C-alpha cells in the first residue's frame, strides 16, 4: 500500500504542477474547447488496478464471534482477453463507469460505478481474538493465531465485485486546446454506497454469493483527460478513498451471520469515453 500511495502522490502532485505551469504561459491554451463547457456531458468506460490496506474483519453468527486482525487482501485483474471489449462479458474485468454533466463551466456532477475485486489472501497467518463454539474450527486457532491456508476455515472475497456506486463533483481546468486536441486536468471527490456481491464461505457452510448494500465509501480523485476532435476522450485517473462495510453477508437464507470491516483503497484507472455537447444554441 505504501508503494501505491507514493505513486498516487506523484501522480497528484505532478498533475498540480502541470496545471500551475499553464498559468505561466508555458502551455498554449485557447477558447476552442468542448469538454468543460456548461451543458456538456460525457460517458466513460475504463479499467482499474486497486490496492487495499490491511483490515480487521469481525465475524459474528450462531456459535461464533471473533476478529481476524490485519488481514491482507489484493485485487484480481482478469487475464488480457476479449472479455475487456466483448459486450456480453465487459463486466467481468475490474471496470469503471462514469456519466458526467457540467452544471457550469469546468464543474461537473459525475455518477459512477467502480467495480473493484477484493480477495483475501489465503496464504497468511493472522491474529485471532474471540470465540468459536464448534470444536473442529476452534482447534484451528493456535496460540491466538489462525492459518487461513486451510479454506475449510474461511474464504472471503468481494469479486463480483467490490462495487462502489458513487456521486462525485469534479473541477476541471483546461491546460491545452487546439482544433483537434484538448488536455484537461480535474480533481474532486465522491461519496456513495457499497453494493458488493460477496463470495464468502465460513466453517464449511454453503457459499454466500449475492448482491447487497453492505456500507458506504468516500474518495478523492484526480485525472488527466485527452479529448480528440472534441468528441473522443481518453483518461488516466488516480483515486484514494475509504470503505466501511458493517453488513457483509456470510451465509445464505437471510441468516443473521455477518462480517464487518473497513479499510482504505487506492486505484489507478484508465479508459476511453465520448463527449456530448447538449447546450442550446
C-alpha positions, 0 to 999 in steps of 0.5 A: 500500500505504501508503494501505491500511495507514493505513486498516487502522490506523484501522480497528484502532485505532478498533475498540480504542477502541470496545471500551475505551469499553464498559468505561466504561459508555458502551455498554449491554451485557447477558447476552442474547447468542448469538454468543460463547457456548461451543458456538456456531458460525457460517458466513460468506460475504463479499467482499474488496478486497486490496492487495499490496506490491511483490515480487521474483519469481525465475524459474528453468527450462531456459535461464533464471534471473533476478529481476524486482525490485519488481514491482507487482501489484493485485487484480481485483474482478469487475464488480457482477453476479449472479455475487456471489449466483448459486450456480453462479458465487459463486466467481468474485468475490474471496470469503471463507469462514469456519466458526467454533466457540467452544471457550469463551466469546468464543474461537473456532477459525475455518477459512477460505478467502480467495480473493484475485486477484493480477495483475501489472501489465503496464504497468511497467518493472522491474529485471532481474538474471540470465540468459536463454539464448534470444536473442529474450527476452534482447534484451528486457532493456535496460540491466538493465531489462525492459518487461513491456508486451510479454506475449510476455515474461511474464504472471503472475497468481494469479486463480483465485485467490490462495487462502489456506486458513487456521486462525485463533483469534479473541477476541471481546468483546461491546460491545452486546446487546439482544433483537434486536441484538448488536455484537461486536468480535474480533481474532486471527490465522491461519496456513495454506497457499497453494493458488493456481491460477496463470495464468502464461505465460513466453517464449511457452510454453503457459499454466500454469493449475492448482491447487497448494500453492505456500507458506504465509501468516500474518495478523492480523485484526480485525472488527466483527460485527452479529448480528440476532435472534441468528441473522443476522450481518453483518461488516466485517473488516480483515486484514494478513498475509504470503505466501511462495510458493517453488513457483509453477508456470510451465509445464505437464507437471510441468516443473521451471520455477518462480517464487518470491516473497513479499510482504505483503497487506492486505484489507478484507472484508465479508459476511453469515453465520448463527449456530448455537447447538449447546450442550446444554441 
